[in-house]
Amino acid sequence: GVTPVLSALINRLLCAHDGRMELKDLYFQVSILNLNDEVETVLKDTSMFVTTGDEDKVVVAKTKLRLCRVKDCENCSNLHLCKLYLFGECPYIKSRGCRFCHDLYLGHNVNVLHQHNLMHMDRSELCIILLQNDTTLLPPVCFTYNRGSGEYGNCPDKEACNRLHVCENYIRGICEGTKCSRSHDFYEPHPMKTLQAKGVPSQLMGSLLPAYKNMLTIRDANRISYSNTPATSPAQSFSVIRLAADTNIAQKLTSVAVQEVKLVFKTPPIITSAGT
């Protein structure tokens, strides 16, 4: 049917825009497909999308897919892939070799990606969506650091803390700036040390602010959903039609105009090829 293919297309559009888009912009970009009713239905799938805000609604890409943390496990529904390869380039592949998988299209991975409707994403797109959903990939924001005053706020671990010491309000885009004593720079010594300990490479640093912002948005939405549940880089040209062709949906989507819709987006930072 059209719905899963349209979901996959929308997720790729979101990942081309740092994992989120304003709802009105998303509708504009897919308007060429004349499928607004279908888009509205697709976005109600809370396992794949979070829609937040009152007037200026924002759509964030969501997935239940995670990287597997155990090598060679059986009956696993997670992705068997090297984390450093996902991040951009595994440093071990050229030297002593890497014991983790570097093949997105391994039989197991193909099945898992298909199960989560992410089959047509490339590595950089998968990195974007996993960074904001898989909480094991990045250090969590230290919320005690964001409470209190002083260099470490109320963080009991202080310099030894392995959580991210960056202003939560800055990440959310609501910080008062000069009145705030928290860190607003991922390159400061403590945040940088914490990120490097997680294997985050320098080429991913520019993607961290939107990734953390989206992570908090998804976290907030999950909390609201849970509380309401009964106790049971350079600009490039990006084409909707090209995406449709990539995912074999050109014939499934109706009333597609011949002309292309050009989207301008920041290039995902992961452009190097590991193992080459």
N, C-alpha and C positions, 0 to 999 in steps of 0.2 A: 504494500500500500504506500501511499504518499507520505503518511505521517512519520514513520521512522527515517525515511530519506530526508524529509524536510528538517527533522530534528538534527540530523547529522550536518546538514548544510548550515543551519543556524549556529550550531556549536563551532563550526569552523570560522564563521564570520566573527563570532565573539572572540575566539582565540586570536584572530587577526587584529583585534582591537584591545589587546591586553586582558582578555578574559571577560570583558564587560562592555555593554553599549547602553546608551539611553534608548528606551523603548521606541520613542518616535523615530530615532535614527535607524533602528533595526527595521521598523516597518517601511521606512523610506528605501532602504537598501534592497529589500525583497519585494518591493511594490511591482517590479517588472514581472514577477511571477503570477500576479493576480490571485494570490492565495491568502489574503488577509484573515479570512475565517479559519483556515487551516492553521495559520501561524498562531492565532489566539488559542486554539485548542492545544497545539503542541506546547506552548509556553506554560500550560497548566500542569505539565508533568514536573512535579517538584523533585523527582529523582535526577532530572537533567538540567533544570533551570531554577534560579531564584529570581523573582521579580520583587523589587523593593522600592519604597518611596511612595509619596502621596501624589503630588502633581507631576514632578519630573521623574517618572518611574525609570528604574535601571534594571537591566537583565544581566545576570551573572551566570557563567557556565558552571555547571555542577556535574559531578559524576561519583559513582560509588566505587569506581576502579581504584585500586591501590597497587603499589609496587610490592611484590612478595619480599618478605624479609628473611626467608629461609631458602637456602640453595637446594635444588633438586627435591622439593616437596611433592607429594602426590595429592591428587584430588583437590587442586588449588584453583581458586577462581580469581587470583591476582596475577599481575603481569610479571613474567620472569625476564627481567631486564636489569642490566647494570645501571645503578643510579648515576654514576659519573658519566656514562654514555648518554643517558637521558639528559643530563645537565649540559652536554655539549661535546666533551671529549674526554675519554678515559685515558689517564696518563700511563696506565700499566700495560696497555695493549702492545706498545712498541718495545717495552723493556722486558719484563719478566712474564708478560702475558696476564690476562685477567680471567679469573675463574667464573665470572658471571656472564650471562648472555648479552650479546650485542646485536641480536637479530630480532627486529620487531615482527618479522613474518615467520618466525618459528611456529610450528603447528599449534603448540599450546597457546602462544600469544595471539595468533589469528583467531582462535576460538574465543579467547577472553575479550579481545577487542570487539569482536562481532556481538558477543553477549551484552556488552555495554554500549553498543551502537557508536563505536569510535573507530571502526575499521578503516575509514578513509583518511584518518589524521596522519600527518607525518610526525617525525620525532619532535620538532620544535613546537608544534601545536599540542602534542601530548604533554610536553614539558610544562607548557603554560597552564593547561587544565589540571594537571596533577599537582603542581606547586600550590595551587589555591585550594585543593581538596584533600590531598594526602598529608595529614598533619605530621607524618614521620620524616618528611623531606626537609623541612625547615625548622629551626628552633622556634618554639612558641613565643609570643609576646609575653614579657614578664609584667603581669598586672600589679604585683606588689611594688615593683620599681616605679610604676605610674601612680602610686599612692604615697602620700607623705612628701617630705622635702629632703634636701641634701643630695649628695652625689648619687646615692643608690636608692633614694626614696625609702620605702618600707621593706625592700628586698632583704630577706634574712641571709642570703648567700653572698650578697655584695659582689666583689670581684670574681668570686668562684662560681657565680651563677652561670648556668648553661642555657638560660633563656635570653630572649632578645631585649636588650635595654634600649628601646626606642620609644618615643612618645606615642601613646595609643591614639590620642586626638590628632596628632600629625598624620598618622597612617589613615585615619578616617577622613582627613581633610577639614577638620573643624578646630584646629589648634589656634590659640590667640597669638602665637608667634613670640614676640619679644617678651611677653609676660610669663612665658613658660621656661622652666629650668631643666626640662627633660631633653634628652638627645633627639636631634632631628636629622641625624646623619648616619647612614649605614656604614660609612667609612671610618667612623670614630673607633678608637682601639677596642673597646669592649664588644660592640656589635660585630666588628670585623672579625675578631678572634672567635666569637661564637659561631658566626656563619662559616668561617674557614674550617672549624672543627666538624661541621656537618658536610664538608666537601663542596660547598658552594663556590664555583669558580668566578673569576673577575668578570667574565663576559655575561654573567647572569645578574650582576649587581643592579643594572638599570631596570630589570624586571621585578625587583623585589618589592618596591612600594606598591604597585598595582596588585601584585600577588598577595601581599599581606592585607591590603584593603579588601580584596575579594574574599580572602579567608575569613576576615572578621564579619563581612556581610553574610556569608554562608553560615557562620557560627551563630550569628544573631537570629537568622531565619530558622535554623534548626531548633534553637531554644524556644522561639515562639511556637513553632510547630509542635514541639514536645509538650509545652505548657498547655496547648489547646487540644491535646490528644487525651482521650479517656485512659484511665490507668489500665488498660490492657497493653628607534633608530632612523635611517633615511626613508623618505616616502617612496612607496612603490605603487604600481597600478594593480588592483585586485578586482577580479571579475566574478560576479555572481554566476554568469553563464559558464565560465570556465570551471567553477566549483561544481556546477550542476553536471557538467560533462565528466569531471573527475570522478564523481560519485555515481555515475550512470543513472542520473535522474532526469536527464534532458527529456526522455520520452515519457516519464511518469508525471512530470509537472506540466500543467496545461497553460495555454496562452502565454508562452514565453516569447517575448519580442526578439527580433534578430539582433538589435543593437545591444551592446554591453553596457552595464552599469559600472562605472569606475569608482572604487572606494580608495581612499587614501588612508594608509595605516602605517604604524611604526613597524619596521621589520623585526620579527622575533629575533632575539639575540643569538640563538643557537644556529650558527650557519656553517660551522666547521664540521668536518666529517671525521668521526673517530676511526682510528685504525687505518688511516691513509697517510 
